[in-house]
């Protein structure tokens, strides 16, 4: 036998099965290109020397390995569709006299051809687009950079090695699956699963309970800190529940419909339900995967876009003024000292101080139990809170109020409760709540946990509380003075002004703590949220590729399977139009069920996602809501377009075989 026989046969197989291999080649090429671009951009960021490059390259580097892991699973899953359609052909080879080792050689060349083509085209395409994507990242994070074309060899070598391992694993998987199956099973593999599936009620019940558990956990999350801790368990429960419901629950529900005689014994319902039972057995896992991938697309896109669009509002809520200075061990003179220092230092650079305000605050993390805030080191349970105690004089000056308090009275604000309280207890001290107040707008409310503000009569009361708290805990709290102000003047002097700001305040302000300005923090915000958006684009692209391919292969599978049913329906007297309408209804129900389930997942997850947004200092939930709605609408349109385009392939298969 010619040495080139197997390679020629493999090439012929790929060519004759182009409807199966072409989408697989396109997908693997795109995934290779995306991996290369992500790795290439990471290296270019490391070498750029730009401010924040280390921070950004860490996020991109970590995302590359997560991306690669997901890519491996997606390529293996899609490869399983290709092999399922090829098993009958391999079975025929066995019947004609080819041994399994010969078939393995053919598979080797098929994987070799597809792998090399994907690597070469993917890396070449990635090299052409990597610089553009690098500039896009710099534009998103607001860092200017000249256009310089480069191809990092480290990125090329890592991508080649990574995908050689991936395609080698795919080859091993394909060979093992062929070797473990006898020729007759291969020949009849397309007919597997023709028997009616059983209703697995325990699995269906497990799916309901698991999915319900994930939904309940998402709904009862109380604050952003809990949301971050509970998000992964919620996601795992929802994924498991989704698979169980599609695999077992769908069949069980359809069989319940069949038991309803008044519903089932109608021509349209009879055919639809019976056809759906067989479809769900063969396609349930794939449909569940489409649902999970669709949910990933919706969540990733809406989350990252919301963070990016709202970063300036988030920054402004964290910085009510341009500059923020703090000192510890605050006393009655701290405010005047801060104000005078700011005036003198600003004047030395030709600036004037605008819109200054300040306040003393005793801030600490605690746990709330009813109306009590626990402050000791003893074991306790309850929602975590960040509590801020502020003197009445500072509160009135900031808000323009004219409140008054007697000894032992406080004003109170709770971010998570509107319930009116007569009193609150902090540690062992109890205070009467004179009045509930709204959230003070000028205070920093972006911290990622529940908040409470307690306005006390004077700084003396705060010192008394501080002494009581520190006597019961090993961690010593302190009272800080926060001073905010803007400066007006020549903006060219700002870099030098910021650079020497700490030295200027250190000269007169004792116990100086930290100094921040909105401009430097803006760079950090843009780098963080811009990197999230950039990485999100890659993950959305990956999820979309997988979703589109699974839908496409599902349509092909449906086309081959429905051909026989198409003929049977015509033989029992149904018109061609009735058959088409019936099959179209079944296909629509099957393929749009994952989209509906994904939207339901998003609706239930919306509250917990809002709390996670708060943990990222994003408090504008209305923006997240708008982004979520727009994302769902755009994805639904794209989903319909993909279905419509792939449905043509489905009907062409049915008609050509008819």
C-alpha positions as CSV (number, residue, x, y, z in Angstrom):
1,X,0.0,0.0,0.0
2,X,1.4,3.4,-1.0
3,X,2.8,5.5,1.9
4,X,0.7,8.4,0.7
5,X,-2.5,6.4,0.7
6,X,-3.6,7.4,4.2
7,X,-2.7,11.0,3.8
8,X,-4.6,11.2,0.5
9,X,-7.6,9.4,2.0
10,X,-7.6,11.8,5.0
11,X,-7.5,14.8,2.7
12,X,-10.3,13.3,0.6
13,X,-12.4,12.7,3.7
14,X,-12.0,16.3,4.9
15,X,-12.9,17.5,1.4
16,X,-16.0,15.3,1.1
17,X,-17.1,16.2,4.6
18,X,-16.6,19.9,4.2
19,X,-20.0,20.7,5.7
20,X,-18.7,19.2,9.0
21,X,-15.0,20.1,8.8
22,X,-15.2,23.6,7.5
23,X,-17.0,25.1,10.5
24,X,-14.7,23.1,12.8
25,X,-11.6,24.5,11.0
26,X,-13.0,28.0,11.1
27,X,-13.7,27.7,14.8
28,X,-10.3,26.2,15.7
29,X,-8.5,28.8,13.6
30,X,-10.4,31.6,15.4
31,X,-9.6,30.2,18.8
32,X,-5.9,29.8,17.9
33,X,-5.9,33.4,16.7
34,X,-7.6,34.7,19.8
35,X,-5.2,32.8,22.1
36,X,-2.2,34.2,20.2
37,X,-3.6,37.7,20.3
38,X,-4.3,37.6,24.0
39,X,-0.8,36.2,24.7
40,X,0.9,38.6,22.3
41,X,-0.9,41.7,23.8
42,X,0.1,40.5,27.3
43,X,3.8,40.4,26.2
44,X,3.5,43.8,24.5
45,X,2.0,45.3,27.6
46,X,4.9,43.9,29.7
47,X,7.5,45.4,27.3
48,X,5.7,48.7,26.8
49,X,7.0,50.2,30.1
50,X,3.7,52.1,30.4
51,X,2.4,53.1,33.8
52,X,0.4,50.2,35.3
53,X,1.9,47.7,32.9
54,X,2.6,45.1,35.6
55,X,-1.0,45.3,36.9
56,X,-2.5,45.0,33.4
57,X,-0.2,42.2,32.3
58,X,-1.1,40.2,35.4
59,X,-4.8,40.4,34.6
60,X,-4.2,39.5,30.9
61,X,-1.8,36.7,31.7
62,X,-4.2,35.1,34.2
63,X,-7.0,35.5,31.6
64,X,-4.9,33.7,29.0
65,X,-4.7,30.5,31.0
66,X,-8.4,30.6,31.8
67,X,-9.2,31.2,28.2
68,X,-6.9,28.3,27.1
69,X,-8.6,26.0,29.6
70,X,-12.1,26.8,28.3
71,X,-10.8,26.6,24.7
72,X,-9.6,23.0,25.3
73,X,-13.0,22.0,26.6
74,X,-14.9,23.7,23.7
75,X,-12.6,22.1,21.0
76,X,-13.0,18.7,22.6
77,X,-16.8,19.1,22.7
78,X,-17.0,20.3,19.1
79,X,-14.7,17.4,18.0
80,X,-17.2,15.0,19.5
81,X,-19.8,16.2,17.1
82,X,-17.4,15.7,14.2
83,X,-16.6,12.2,15.3
84,X,-20.2,11.3,15.8
85,X,-21.0,12.0,12.1
86,X,-17.8,10.1,11.0
87,X,-18.3,6.9,12.9
88,X,-20.5,5.3,10.3
89,X,-17.9,6.0,7.7
90,X,-15.2,4.5,9.9
91,X,-17.4,1.5,10.4
92,X,-17.7,1.0,6.7
93,X,-13.9,1.1,6.4
94,X,-13.7,-1.7,8.9
95,X,-16.3,-3.8,7.0
96,X,-14.2,-3.3,3.8
97,X,-11.1,-4.7,5.5
98,X,-9.3,-1.8,7.1
99,X,-8.0,-2.5,10.6
100,X,-8.3,-0.1,13.5
101,X,-4.7,0.8,13.3
102,X,-5.2,1.8,9.7
103,X,-8.2,3.9,10.6
104,X,-6.1,5.4,13.4
105,X,-3.5,6.5,10.8
106,X,-6.3,8.1,8.7
107,X,-7.5,10.0,11.8
108,X,-3.9,11.0,12.6
109,X,-3.6,12.7,9.2
110,X,-7.0,14.3,9.5
111,X,-6.1,15.8,12.9
112,X,-2.6,16.7,11.5
113,X,-4.1,18.6,8.5
114,X,-6.7,20.4,10.5
115,X,-4.4,21.2,13.4
116,X,-1.6,22.6,11.1
117,X,-4.0,24.6,9.1
118,X,-5.6,26.1,12.2
119,X,-2.2,26.9,13.7
120,X,-0.7,28.5,10.6
121,X,-3.8,30.6,9.6
122,X,-4.7,31.4,13.2
123,X,-1.2,32.7,14.1
124,X,-0.9,34.6,10.8
125,X,-4.3,36.2,11.3
126,X,-3.5,36.9,15.0
127,X,-0.2,38.5,14.1
128,X,-2.0,40.9,11.7
129,X,-4.6,41.8,14.3
130,X,-2.5,41.7,17.5
131,X,-1.1,45.2,17.1
132,X,-4.6,46.6,16.5
133,X,-5.9,44.9,19.6
134,X,-2.9,46.2,21.6
135,X,-3.8,49.7,20.5
136,X,-7.4,49.1,21.3
137,X,-6.4,48.1,24.8
138,X,-4.3,51.2,25.2
139,X,-7.2,53.3,23.9
140,X,-9.6,51.7,26.4
141,X,-7.3,52.3,29.4
142,X,-6.4,55.8,28.1
143,X,-2.6,55.3,27.5
144,X,-1.2,56.8,24.3
145,X,1.2,54.7,22.3
146,X,2.7,54.9,18.8
147,X,1.9,52.3,16.2
148,X,4.8,49.8,16.0
149,X,4.3,46.4,14.4
150,X,5.8,43.5,16.3
151,X,5.4,39.7,16.5
152,X,6.5,38.4,19.9
153,X,8.2,35.1,19.3
154,X,7.3,34.0,22.9
155,X,3.6,34.3,22.0
156,X,4.1,32.3,18.8
157,X,6.0,29.5,20.6
158,X,3.6,29.3,23.5
159,X,0.5,29.2,21.2
160,X,2.1,26.5,19.0
161,X,3.1,24.3,22.0
162,X,-0.3,24.8,23.7
163,X,-2.3,23.8,20.6
164,X,0.0,20.9,19.7
165,X,-0.8,19.5,23.1
166,X,-4.5,20.2,22.5
167,X,-4.6,18.5,19.1
168,X,-2.6,15.6,20.4
169,X,-5.1,15.1,23.1
170,X,-7.9,15.3,20.6
171,X,-6.1,12.7,18.4
172,X,-5.7,10.4,21.4
173,X,-9.3,10.8,22.3
174,X,-10.5,10.0,18.8
175,X,-8.3,6.9,18.4
176,X,-9.3,5.5,21.8
177,X,-13.0,6.0,21.0
178,X,-12.6,4.2,17.7
179,X,-10.5,1.3,19.1
180,X,-13.0,0.7,22.0
181,X,-15.9,0.3,19.5
182,X,-16.5,-2.7,17.2
183,X,-17.2,-2.2,13.5
184,X,-20.9,-3.0,13.7
185,X,-21.4,-0.5,16.4
186,X,-19.6,2.1,14.4
187,X,-21.7,1.4,11.3
188,X,-24.9,1.8,13.3
189,X,-23.8,4.6,15.6
190,X,-26.1,7.1,13.9
191,X,-29.0,5.0,15.0
192,X,-28.0,5.0,18.6
193,X,-30.7,6.2,20.9
194,X,-33.7,5.3,18.7
195,X,-35.4,3.6,21.5
196,X,-37.8,5.8,23.6
197,X,-35.9,7.4,26.5
198,X,-37.0,6.6,30.0
199,X,-38.2,9.3,32.4
200,X,-35.6,9.5,35.1
201,X,-37.7,11.1,37.8
202,X,-35.0,11.2,40.5
203,X,-32.6,13.0,38.1
204,X,-35.4,15.4,37.1
205,X,-36.2,16.0,40.8
206,X,-32.5,16.5,41.5
207,X,-32.3,19.1,38.7
208,X,-35.3,21.0,40.1
209,X,-33.8,21.0,43.6
210,X,-30.3,21.9,42.4
211,X,-31.4,24.7,40.2
212,X,-33.8,25.9,42.8
213,X,-31.0,25.9,45.4
214,X,-28.8,28.0,43.1
215,X,-31.7,30.4,42.6
216,X,-32.5,30.6,46.3
217,X,-28.8,31.3,47.2
218,X,-28.7,34.1,44.6
219,X,-31.9,35.6,46.0
220,X,-30.9,35.6,49.7
221,X,-27.4,37.1,49.4
222,X,-27.5,40.1,51.7
223,X,-24.4,42.2,50.9
224,X,-21.6,42.5,48.3
225,X,-19.1,40.5,50.4
226,X,-21.5,37.6,50.7
227,X,-22.3,37.9,47.0
228,X,-18.6,37.4,46.1
229,X,-18.3,34.4,48.4
230,X,-21.6,32.7,47.2
231,X,-21.3,33.5,43.4
232,X,-19.2,30.4,42.5
233,X,-21.4,27.9,44.5
234,X,-24.5,29.5,42.9
235,X,-22.9,29.1,39.4
236,X,-22.1,25.5,40.0
237,X,-25.6,24.7,41.3
238,X,-27.2,26.4,38.3
239,X,-24.9,24.6,35.8
240,X,-25.6,21.2,37.4
241,X,-29.3,21.9,37.7
242,X,-29.5,23.1,34.0
243,X,-27.9,19.9,32.7
244,X,-30.1,17.7,34.9
245,X,-33.2,19.5,33.8
246,X,-32.4,19.3,30.1
247,X,-31.3,15.7,30.2
248,X,-33.9,14.2,32.6
249,X,-36.4,16.9,33.4
250,X,-37.3,17.7,29.8
251,X,-38.2,14.0,29.0
252,X,-40.1,13.7,32.2
253,X,-42.1,16.9,31.4
254,X,-42.9,15.7,27.9
255,X,-44.1,12.3,29.2
256,X,-46.4,14.0,31.6
257,X,-47.9,15.9,28.7
258,X,-48.3,12.5,26.9
259,X,-50.3,11.2,29.8
260,X,-52.8,14.0,29.4
261,X,-55.1,12.4,26.9
262,X,-57.1,15.5,26.1
263,X,-53.9,17.3,25.2
264,X,-51.9,14.5,23.6
265,X,-54.4,13.0,21.3
266,X,-54.6,15.9,18.9
267,X,-52.7,15.5,15.6
268,X,-50.4,18.5,16.1
269,X,-49.6,17.9,19.8
270,X,-49.3,14.1,19.2
271,X,-46.5,14.6,16.6
272,X,-44.8,17.4,18.4
273,X,-44.6,15.8,21.8
274,X,-43.5,12.4,20.5
275,X,-40.9,14.0,18.3
276,X,-39.6,16.2,21.1
277,X,-39.1,13.2,23.4
278,X,-36.6,11.7,21.0
279,X,-35.0,15.0,20.3
280,X,-34.4,15.8,23.9
281,X,-32.8,12.4,24.6
282,X,-30.2,12.9,21.8
283,X,-29.7,16.7,22.2
284,X,-30.3,17.5,25.8
285,X,-26.6,17.8,26.8
286,X,-25.9,20.0,23.8
287,X,-28.9,22.3,24.5
288,X,-27.8,22.6,28.1
289,X,-24.3,23.6,26.9
290,X,-25.9,26.2,24.6
291,X,-27.8,27.5,27.5
292,X,-24.8,27.8,29.8
293,X,-22.7,29.4,27.1
294,X,-25.5,31.9,26.3
295,X,-25.6,32.8,30.0
296,X,-21.9,33.3,30.0
297,X,-22.1,35.6,27.0
298,X,-24.9,37.7,28.6
299,X,-23.2,37.9,32.0
300,X,-19.7,38.7,30.8
301,X,-20.7,41.3,28.2
302,X,-23.2,43.2,30.4
303,X,-20.9,43.1,33.4
304,X,-17.7,44.3,31.7
305,X,-19.5,46.9,29.6
306,X,-21.3,48.3,32.7
307,X,-18.0,48.6,34.6
308,X,-16.3,50.3,31.7
309,X,-19.1,52.8,31.0
310,X,-19.7,53.6,34.6
311,X,-16.1,53.9,35.7
312,X,-16.2,57.8,35.7
313,X,-19.3,57.9,37.8
314,X,-17.8,55.3,40.2
315,X,-14.7,57.4,40.4
316,X,-16.7,60.5,41.2
317,X,-18.6,58.7,43.9
318,X,-15.3,57.7,45.5
319,X,-13.8,61.1,45.1
320,X,-16.3,63.8,45.8
321,X,-13.4,66.2,45.4
322,X,-10.2,66.2,43.5
323,X,-7.9,65.4,46.4
324,X,-8.4,63.3,49.6
325,X,-6.0,63.6,52.6
326,X,-6.4,61.7,55.9
327,X,-4.6,61.8,59.2
328,X,-5.0,59.6,62.3
329,X,-5.6,60.6,66.0
330,X,-8.0,63.3,64.9
331,X,-9.0,66.0,67.4
332,X,-10.9,69.3,67.4
333,X,-8.1,71.2,65.7
334,X,-7.6,68.7,62.8
335,X,-10.0,70.4,60.4
336,X,-8.6,73.9,60.8
337,X,-5.0,72.6,60.5
338,X,-5.8,70.6,57.3
339,X,-7.6,73.6,55.8
340,X,-4.7,76.0,56.5
341,X,-2.1,73.5,55.2
342,X,-4.0,73.0,52.0
343,X,-4.3,76.7,51.4
344,X,-0.6,77.4,52.0
345,X,0.6,74.4,49.9
346,X,-1.7,75.2,47.0
347,X,-0.6,78.9,47.0
348,X,3.0,77.8,46.6
349,X,2.1,76.3,43.2
350,X,-0.2,79.1,42.2
351,X,-3.4,77.2,43.0
352,X,-6.4,78.2,45.0
353,X,-8.3,75.7,47.2
354,X,-12.0,75.2,46.1
355,X,-14.9,73.4,47.7
356,X,-13.1,72.1,50.8
357,X,-14.9,69.9,53.4
358,X,-13.8,67.5,56.1
359,X,-15.0,65.3,58.8
360,X,-13.7,63.1,61.6
361,X,-14.7,59.4,61.4
362,X,-14.4,56.3,63.5
363,X,-14.6,53.5,60.9
364,X,-14.5,49.8,61.5
365,X,-15.9,46.5,60.2
366,X,-18.4,44.7,62.3
367,X,-21.3,42.3,62.3
368,X,-24.9,43.3,62.7
369,X,-27.3,41.2,64.7
370,X,-30.7,42.9,64.9
371,X,-30.0,46.4,66.3
372,X,-26.6,45.4,67.7
373,X,-23.2,45.8,66.1
374,X,-20.7,43.3,67.5
375,X,-17.2,44.6,68.2
376,X,-15.5,42.0,70.4
377,X,-13.2,39.2,69.2
378,X,-15.7,36.5,70.3
379,X,-17.4,34.3,67.7
380,X,-20.5,35.8,66.2
381,X,-22.6,35.5,63.1
382,X,-24.6,37.9,60.9
383,X,-24.2,40.3,58.0
384,X,-20.9,42.2,57.7
385,X,-21.2,45.9,58.0
386,X,-18.8,48.9,57.6
387,X,-19.8,51.4,60.3
388,X,-18.8,55.0,60.3
389,X,-19.3,57.2,63.4
390,X,-19.2,61.0,62.6
391,X,-19.6,64.0,64.9
392,X,-22.7,66.1,64.5
393,X,-20.8,69.3,63.8
394,X,-19.1,67.9,60.8
395,X,-22.3,66.3,59.5
396,X,-24.2,69.6,59.7
397,X,-21.4,71.5,58.0
398,X,-21.2,69.0,55.1
399,X,-25.0,68.5,54.5
400,X,-26.1,72.0,55.4
401,X,-28.4,70.6,58.0
402,X,-29.2,72.1,61.4
403,X,-29.7,68.9,63.5
404,X,-29.3,68.8,67.2
405,X,-28.7,65.8,69.5
406,X,-28.9,65.3,73.2
407,X,-26.4,63.2,75.1
408,X,-26.8,59.5,74.2
409,X,-28.8,60.3,71.0
410,X,-27.7,59.6,67.4
411,X,-28.8,60.0,63.8
412,X,-28.7,56.7,61.9
413,X,-28.5,55.4,58.4
414,X,-28.5,51.8,57.2
415,X,-27.8,50.9,53.6
416,X,-29.6,47.6,53.8
417,X,-32.6,48.4,56.0
418,X,-35.4,51.0,56.1
419,X,-36.8,49.6,59.3
420,X,-37.1,52.3,62.0
421,X,-35.1,51.6,65.1
422,X,-35.6,53.2,68.5
423,X,-32.1,52.3,69.6
424,X,-28.8,50.7,68.4
425,X,-26.1,49.0,70.4
426,X,-22.4,49.2,69.4
427,X,-20.4,46.9,71.6
428,X,-21.7,47.4,75.1
429,X,-22.9,51.0,74.6
430,X,-26.5,51.7,73.7
431,X,-27.7,54.9,71.8
432,X,-31.2,56.2,71.2
433,X,-32.0,56.8,67.5
434,X,-33.5,60.2,67.2
435,X,-33.9,60.1,63.5
436,X,-33.1,58.0,60.4
437,X,-31.2,60.0,57.8
438,X,-30.6,59.5,54.0
439,X,-27.1,58.5,52.8
440,X,-24.8,61.5,52.9
441,X,-23.9,62.1,49.2
442,X,-20.5,63.5,49.9
443,X,-19.3,60.5,51.9
444,X,-17.5,57.6,50.1
445,X,-20.2,55.0,49.6
446,X,-18.4,52.7,47.2
447,X,-17.0,50.2,49.7
448,X,-18.1,46.7,48.8
449,X,-20.2,45.8,51.9
450,X,-23.2,47.0,53.8
451,X,-22.8,50.4,55.4
452,X,-24.2,52.2,58.5
453,X,-23.6,55.9,59.5
454,X,-24.0,56.9,63.1
455,X,-24.0,60.6,63.7
456,X,-22.9,61.3,67.3
457,X,-23.3,64.6,69.4
458,X,-19.5,65.3,69.5
459,X,-16.0,64.0,69.0
460,X,-15.9,63.3,72.7
461,X,-18.6,60.7,72.3
462,X,-16.6,59.0,69.6
463,X,-13.5,58.9,71.7
464,X,-15.6,57.3,74.5
465,X,-16.9,54.6,72.1
466,X,-13.4,54.1,70.7
467,X,-12.0,53.4,74.2
468,X,-14.8,50.8,74.8
469,X,-14.2,49.1,71.5
470,X,-10.5,48.9,71.9
471,X,-10.8,47.4,75.4
472,X,-12.6,44.3,74.0
473,X,-10.6,43.6,70.8
474,X,-7.0,42.8,69.9
475,X,-7.2,45.0,66.8
476,X,-7.0,48.7,67.8
477,X,-9.3,51.1,65.9
478,X,-8.5,54.8,65.4
479,X,-10.3,58.0,64.6
480,X,-9.3,59.5,61.2
481,X,-9.9,63.0,59.8
482,X,-10.8,63.0,56.1
483,X,-10.2,66.2,54.2
484,X,-11.3,66.8,50.6
485,X,-10.6,69.7,48.3
486,X,-10.3,70.9,44.7
487,X,-7.6,73.1,43.3
488,X,-7.9,75.8,40.6
489,X,-5.0,77.1,38.6
490,X,-2.4,76.2,35.9
491,X,-3.1,72.5,35.1
492,X,0.5,72.1,33.9
493,X,1.6,72.4,37.5
494,X,-0.5,69.5,38.6
495,X,2.1,66.7,38.2
496,X,4.6,68.5,40.4
497,X,1.8,69.5,42.8
498,X,0.8,65.8,43.2
499,X,4.3,64.6,43.5
500,X,5.2,66.8,46.5
501,X,1.8,66.8,48.1
502,X,2.7,64.4,50.9
503,X,5.8,66.4,51.8
504,X,3.8,69.6,51.9
505,X,1.3,68.2,54.4
506,X,3.9,66.3,56.4
507,X,5.5,69.6,57.4
508,X,2.5,70.7,59.5
509,X,0.0,67.8,59.9
510,X,1.0,65.2,62.4
511,X,0.0,61.5,62.0
512,X,-0.6,61.9,58.2
513,X,-2.1,58.7,56.9
514,X,-2.6,58.5,53.1
515,X,-3.1,61.0,50.3
516,X,-5.0,60.3,47.1
517,X,-6.0,62.3,44.0
518,X,-8.6,61.6,41.4
519,X,-6.3,61.9,38.4
520,X,-3.9,59.1,39.5
521,X,-6.7,56.9,40.7
522,X,-8.5,57.5,37.4
523,X,-5.5,55.9,35.6
524,X,-5.8,52.8,37.9
525,X,-9.5,52.6,37.4
526,X,-9.2,52.8,33.6
527,X,-6.4,50.1,33.7
528,X,-8.5,47.8,35.9
529,X,-11.9,48.2,34.2
530,X,-10.4,48.6,30.7
531,X,-8.5,45.3,31.2
532,X,-11.7,43.6,32.3
533,X,-13.5,44.9,29.2
534,X,-10.7,43.9,26.9
535,X,-10.5,40.3,28.4
536,X,-14.3,40.2,28.3
537,X,-14.3,40.8,24.5
538,X,-12.1,37.6,24.1
539,X,-14.3,35.5,26.3
540,X,-17.5,36.7,24.7
541,X,-15.9,35.8,21.3
542,X,-15.0,32.4,22.5
543,X,-18.4,31.7,24.0
544,X,-20.1,32.9,20.8
545,X,-17.9,30.7,18.6
546,X,-18.8,27.7,20.7
547,X,-22.5,28.6,20.8
548,X,-22.7,29.1,17.0
549,X,-20.9,25.9,16.3
550,X,-23.0,23.8,18.6
551,X,-26.2,25.2,17.1
552,X,-24.8,24.5,13.6
553,X,-23.9,20.9,14.4
554,X,-27.2,20.4,16.1
555,X,-29.0,21.5,12.9
556,X,-26.9,19.0,10.9
557,X,-27.7,16.2,13.4
558,X,-31.4,17.2,13.3
559,X,-31.4,17.2,9.5
560,X,-30.0,13.6,9.2
561,X,-32.3,12.3,12.0
562,X,-35.4,14.0,10.7
563,X,-35.0,12.7,7.2
564,X,-36.5,9.3,8.1
565,X,-39.2,10.9,10.2
566,X,-40.0,13.2,7.3
567,X,-40.7,10.2,5.1
568,X,-42.7,8.3,7.7
569,X,-45.0,11.3,8.2
570,X,-45.6,11.6,4.5
571,X,-46.4,7.9,4.2
572,X,-49.1,8.1,7.0
573,X,-50.9,10.8,5.1
574,X,-49.5,14.1,6.2
575,X,-49.0,16.7,3.5
576,X,-45.6,18.2,2.8
577,X,-46.7,21.5,4.2
578,X,-47.9,19.9,7.5
579,X,-44.7,17.9,7.9
580,X,-42.6,21.0,7.4
581,X,-44.7,23.0,9.9
582,X,-44.5,20.2,12.5
583,X,-40.7,19.8,12.2
584,X,-40.2,23.5,12.1
585,X,-42.2,23.9,15.3
586,X,-40.1,21.1,17.0
587,X,-36.8,22.7,15.9
588,X,-37.9,26.1,17.1
589,X,-38.9,24.8,20.5
590,X,-35.7,22.9,20.9
591,X,-33.3,25.6,19.8
592,X,-35.0,28.5,21.5
593,X,-35.5,26.7,24.8
594,X,-31.8,27.4,25.8
595,X,-32.2,31.1,25.1
596,X,-35.3,31.3,27.2
597,X,-33.5,29.4,30.0
598,X,-30.4,31.7,29.8
599,X,-32.6,34.8,30.1
600,X,-34.3,33.2,33.1
601,X,-30.8,32.6,34.7
602,X,-30.0,36.3,34.1
603,X,-33.2,37.5,35.6
604,X,-32.6,35.5,38.8
605,X,-28.9,36.4,38.9
606,X,-29.5,40.1,38.4
607,X,-29.7,41.0,42.2
608,X,-26.6,39.1,43.1
609,X,-24.7,40.6,40.1
610,X,-25.8,44.1,41.3
611,X,-24.2,43.3,44.6
612,X,-21.0,42.1,43.0
613,X,-21.0,45.3,41.0
614,X,-21.1,47.2,44.3
615,X,-18.0,45.2,45.4
616,X,-16.3,46.7,42.4
617,X,-17.3,50.2,43.5
618,X,-20.1,50.4,40.9
619,X,-23.3,51.6,42.6
620,X,-25.2,52.7,39.5
621,X,-27.5,49.6,39.2
622,X,-29.7,51.4,36.6
623,X,-26.8,51.5,34.2
624,X,-26.2,47.7,34.7
625,X,-29.9,47.1,34.1
626,X,-29.8,49.0,30.8
627,X,-26.7,47.2,29.7
628,X,-28.2,43.8,30.6
629,X,-31.4,44.5,28.7
630,X,-29.5,45.8,25.6
631,X,-27.2,42.7,25.8
632,X,-30.1,40.3,26.0
633,X,-31.8,42.0,23.0
634,X,-28.7,42.0,20.9
635,X,-27.8,38.4,21.7
636,X,-31.4,37.3,21.0
637,X,-31.2,39.0,17.5
638,X,-27.8,37.3,16.9
639,X,-29.2,34.0,18.1
640,X,-32.1,34.2,15.7
641,X,-29.8,35.1,12.8
642,X,-27.6,32.1,13.6
643,X,-30.6,29.8,13.8
644,X,-32.0,31.2,10.6
645,X,-28.8,30.7,8.7
646,X,-28.1,27.2,10.1
647,X,-31.7,26.2,9.5
648,X,-31.0,26.4,5.7
649,X,-28.4,23.7,6.1
650,X,-31.0,21.6,8.0
651,X,-33.7,21.9,5.4
652,X,-31.2,21.3,2.6
653,X,-30.1,18.0,4.2
654,X,-33.7,16.9,4.6
655,X,-34.7,17.8,1.0
656,X,-31.6,16.4,-0.6
657,X,-32.0,13.0,1.1
658,X,-35.8,13.0,0.3
